[in-house]
Amino acid sequence: MEVSTLIDTHAVNALRARTIGPEHKSVPPHAWGRSIEEFVREAPSATSFQTPLLTLDDKRITHNIEVMAAWAAEAGVKLAPHGKTTMAPALWKRQLDSGSWAITLATIWQVQLARTFGVQRIMLANALVDPVGLAWLARELTEHPEFEFYCWADGLGTVEAMNAALSDAGATRPVHVVVELGGEHGRTGARTIDEARAVADAVAASPRLALAGVGGYEGALSHDRSEAGLKAVADYLDAVATLHRELDAAGLYGEHAVVTAGGSAYQDIVAAHLAPLADEDGARGVATTVVLRSGAYIIHDDGFYSQISPMIPSRSDHPLEAAMHGWARVVSRPEPGLALLDAGKRDLPYDEGLPTPQSVDGEITALNDQHAFLRFAPDASAAPIGSVVRLGLSHPCTAFDKWRLIPLVDDAGSDDPRVVDLVHTFF
């Protein structure tokens, strides 16, 4: 696999020299004071870690990256994975090494963190009006001409605020701006094509900004694969395509434009409606790159995405696989049919569905801060005190933010998974 030039390999590899300590949840105390590289060299088992625990599956991550890269190439779109899912530069590197076009982020602080790891092309899928952040960006663009940056705008007020802050900062390089189109009952984004066109006109007229494309987020418009939900997504994407064609016909772009949508639930619909706009050579107008910003695919899950994604066994010959698992120990059996586990909201995601037991028959019915309620048949003998339950999890975006150092195991499905690395996150 070719090593990407879009991230600093040395900076990422240097994370393995960091010292493990008690601030790293559930790492065994005998690892404290040692570097990650020294500790991992011993191939410790996952069972040597304390519970609760979150693990990542190395083989499944590799599989997911390869599957998604191949899918994007066949679909004719580029990937700019949403890095806020993991906030893990080591995983960003694996995505970029597989051919990803850029890393997407959600806040200017995340952009700043990514720059410390040398990420060279970043899309901020958000408006940037913070004057401190814009002053930093102006300096960064001036000092690093190789740095390619995009952010969004969905209103004239955004353009005005950016112009003022960049002027105060003495910006010398224009900031690339993608006009965000939204939809009724959606999140951000201009609500009509006419409103978006007015934003584009204002960006194009600004000496501090450069109109770089159009895009938005279709996932805010539907939460399922019902006929109505898929139609709402498709209609929205058609509007994005229409806006792009209008701006191209008006000659408002420079030499290149980006058309971008994102998410890990409707990438098939995105490709069907936006991939035809791809025109890298500019044969039909401005040179255009279609960019998909999916974030969750690298980890997938056993919950929300395992149901809604187009890349699951019932919808794809090359499905994604869940690459994260929780591990929790039974600490109490206070009544028949109930066990309390030592993992809760501080440890595991719960906003898109509760964890699901995979190694015992039962159901997680509730989470407290540090406990999970595992219920099963009153006469069941499973889950004795001290036993460990493997859990399937839903929604990686709210799993990673609870851990600063996550064991990467060779195979979570084996009887004794071996830890092959420890993945740093930055939240």
N, C-alpha and C positions, 0 to 999 in steps of 0.2 A: 504494500500500500504506500502510495506516495505521501510524504510528509508535507503538510500544508505550510505555506509561507504566510498564512493569515494569523498565526499565533506564535508566540515566542516559546519554542520547545524547551529551551533551557529554563525559563521561568516556571513552566509547568512541572518539569522534572524535579526542580529544586524543592517542590512541595514534599517530596519523599524524604528530604533531609530534616524536616521539621520534627521537633521533639514531642512525643506523646506525653500527656499528663492527665491529672484527675479532672481537668476541665472537659475531657473528651468522654462523653457519656458511654458507660457500659464497657469501655475497654478494660481488660484485666489489669489490676494494679501492678503485676510483675512487668508490664510493658512501660510503665511510667519512667520517664527519664531517658528512654531510648528513642532513636529515630524510627520513623516509619519503615525505612528500608531495612534497618537491622531487625526489627520485629518481624516483618513480613518474610524475611529470608528464611525464617524457621518454619514457614508454612503452618501457622497455628490453625487450629480447628475453630469453627464457629462456636462449638460447645465450650471453648475456653473463655468466651466472653460472658459477661454478666447479662442478665435480663432486667428490663426489656431491651430488645435489640431490633434494629432495622438492618437488613442486608440487601445488597445488590448482587445480581447474578451475572457474572462476566460473560458466559457463553450466550446468554439471552440478550444482553446488551449488544454484543457483536452481531448476533443474528438480526436484531431490530435495525441497527444502523445499516447493515448490508441490504436488507429487504427494502428499507425506505429509500436508500440511495438508488437502487435499481428501479424502483417504482417511479421516482421522480425523473430519472433519465428517460424512461420509456414514455412518461406523460409529457415530456418536453418542458418541465419547469425546473427552476433552481430551488434549493433549500436554504433557508436562513433560519435554522432551528431557534426556537425561543429559549434563550439561555436562562431565563428566570425560573424555568421549571426545576432545574437542578442547581443553579449557581455554583457549578463545579467545573473549573477550568480544565481539569483532566478529562472530563467527559466532552466538553466543548472541543478539545483537541481531537478526540476520536471522531467527532462529527465532521470537523473541518478536514481532517486527513482523508475522510471518505468522499470528499468532493463538495461539501457544503459551501455555498457562495458567501455566506456571512453568518454572523451571530445576531439574533434579535434580542433586545433587552427592553425593560419596561420603565426604568427610572434613570435619571442622569447619574445617580450614585452607582448603579449597576454598570453603566457605561464607563465610569471612572475606574471601577474595579477591573473591568475587562481590559482597559488600556494598560493597567499595570502588568498584565500578562501578554501584552503586545498584540491584542486582537486588532486587526488592521481594517476590517470592514464591519461596521455595526449599523443596524437599523434600530432606532429607538421608536418602538411602536406606541408612541404617545406624543402629545404636545409638549414642547419645552418652552416654558415662559418664566422659569425661575431665573432671576438676574444673576445670581451667584453661579448657577450651572452654565448659563450662557456665556458669562465672562470666562469661565474655565474652558468652555468649548472653543471660544474664539482664540484663546492662546494655544490650545492643543492643535487646532487646525493650522495655525500659522507656523508653529514650531515643527509640525510633522506633516509635510506635504503629501506623504504617502497614505495618510489616514483618510479613509473614506467613510463619511457619516451621513445618515439620513434620519430625519425626524418628521413628525406629522403636524398638520394644522387643519382645523375644521371650522374656523370662523375668522372674521376680519379682526376681532379683538386679539386673537392669537398672533396674527401677522403684525399688528401694531405693537404688541408687547415684545415680540422678538426683535423687530426693527429698533425699538428704543433701547433695549438692553445691549444689543450688538453694537449699536452706535456708541453708547457710553463706554463699551469695552474696546472700542477702536478696532473692531473686527476687520481683517483684510481679505479673508477667504469667504465667499458666500456659503451659507449653510444650505445643504440640499433638503428641500421640503417636499414631502409627499402629501397631497391633499386627501384627507380622509373623508370618505362618504359613509354615512351611517344609514340607519333605517328606523322607521317608526317603532317605538318601544325598545330600541336598541340601547347601546351605551353611548360613546362619543361618536362624532362624525356629523358632517353637514347632512341635514335631513332631506334635501332635494338636490338634484343635479344643478339647478340654477344657482342655489346657494354655494355649492362646491365650485362652480365656474367662477363666481365672484371671488372666492378665496384664491383660486388659481390665478386670476387676473392680478390680484394684489401681490401675490408672491412674485409673479413674473415681472412686475413693475418695480420691485424692491432692489436696491443696490446691495443689500445685505443678504438676500436670499436667492435661491435658484430653484425653479420648479423642476422637480425630479421624478414625478410620477403620481399615481393615484392608488388608493387601496383602502383597506379597512378590515373589520373583523366580522365574519359571518356567523360565528358561534353565538353571538349575543341575540340572534334572531330566532333561534330554535334550540330545543334541548332534547330532541328525539328524532327518530326517523319516520315519523308519520308522514302521510302524503302532504298535509298542510305544512309541516315543518320543512320538508325538503323543498317544497315550492317557494317558501319564504326565502330560503337560502339561495335558490336558483335565481329568483327574481332580483334579489339584491346583487348577485354577482353580474347579472346582465346589465344592471345599472352602472356598476363599476366599469364594465367594458365600454358602455356607451360614453361615459364621462371621459375615459381615456381617448377614445376616438375623436371626440369633440376637441379636446385640448391639442391633440396631434394635428388635426385639420386646421386649427387656428394658429399653428406654428408657435405655441407657447413654450415648448420644450427646447432644451439645448440639443446636444448631440445624442443623448441617451435618456431613456425613461424606464422606470420600474413600475410594474403593475403587481400589487401584492395583496394577498389574502392569507388567512392563517387559521390555525387550529388543527386538532388531531381527531376531529369528529366528522368533517365533511370534505376531506381533501380530494375525494373522488369527484365531488360536485364542483369544487374549485377548478380542478384540472379540466373538466368537461367544458366549463364556461369561460375560463380565462386563458388556458394554454394556447388556444388559436391566436391569441394576440402576440405570442412570442415571435420576435423578429430581430434576432441578434445582429444581423447584417444591415438592417434598415432598408430592406428591399421594398417594403410597402409603406414606408414613412420613416418616422424616427426609430432608431435602433431600440428595441424593447426587450427587457428581460422580465419574465413572469416569475415571481418569487413566492414560495409557500413557506409560512412561518411556523409550521407545526413544532410543538415542543414536547408533548407527552410521549410521542412515539418511541423515543429511545428507551423508555422504561415500560410503557404501556401499563396495564393493571389487571386486577381480577374483579373490577367493579364497573364504574361508569364507562370507561373506554372499551372494556371487553364486551360491552353491549352495543355501543353506538358507533364505534369505528368501522369504516369500510374494510379494514384490514384484519378481520377475524375469520375463523375457519368457515363459518357459514357464508361469507361474502368474498373470500379471497383464497386462491391456491397457495399464496405465500403470506400467511398471517403473522402478525406480531405476537410476541410472547411476553407474559408478565415477568418483569425482571426485578421486582422488589418484593420482599416478604417481611412480615413482622414475626417476632419470636417472643412469647410471653410465658411466664411460669405461673402455675397454679399456687396461690398462697393461702386460699381459704376454701373450705367446703361447708358453709354455714347451715345449709339445709339441703334436703334431697333435690337433685336436679339443678343445682346451682354451684358453679365454681367461680371464684374471683381470681382474675389474672393480674399480674403486676404491670400491665401496660394500659395507658389511658390516653386522654386527649393531648397530653404533653409529649406523647411519643409516636402516635399513629394518626393518620388522616381520618376524618369522619364527616367532612362537609358534603361529600358525594356518595355516601353510603358507608355503613359500618364495616369493620373488618369481618372476614369470613373464615372460620376454622377450616383448616385443610388436613390436619392430622388426627382430628377426633370428630365424631358426629355430634353436632350441636349448633348453636346459633349465638352470636354476640348480639345481645339485645340493647345494651347501653354502654356508654363510656363515661366514667368520671375523670377527674384530672389524672389520676394515677392507677385506676382500676378499670378492668373490663368485666362485664357480666356475661359469663358463658352459661347458657342454659341447655339442658338435655333431658332425656327421659329420666324420671326419678329413680328407676331401677338400674340405670347404666352405671357401669363400674369404671368408665373411662375417666381420664383426667384426675389421677390422684394428686394429693398435695406434693409439690416438688417437681412434678412433670412439666415438660415444656410443650407448648402448643404452637405449631406453625400457622400463621395467619396470612390469607390473601388480603390485599389492600386495594383501596379505590382512590384514584386521583393523586398522581405523583407530585403535583404542584404543592400540595399541602402535607406531603410526607417529608420532603427534603429539608424544609425550613425548621424542622424540629431536631436536626442532627448536624453537628459540626464536623464529624469524622465518621464515615460510614464504611463498614467492612464490605469489600468486594469478594465474593466467594466464587469458587470454580463452578459449582453446581448446587443450587439450593435444594434440588430434588434428591441428592445423594444422602446416604445414611449419616455421613460425617463430612459436611462441606468444609473445604479448606479455604482459608483467607489468602488471597493472592495480592491484595492491595488494600489500602485505606484511602477513601476518597474524601478530600476536603471540600466542604461547602462554605459559601460566604453569604451570610444573611444578616 
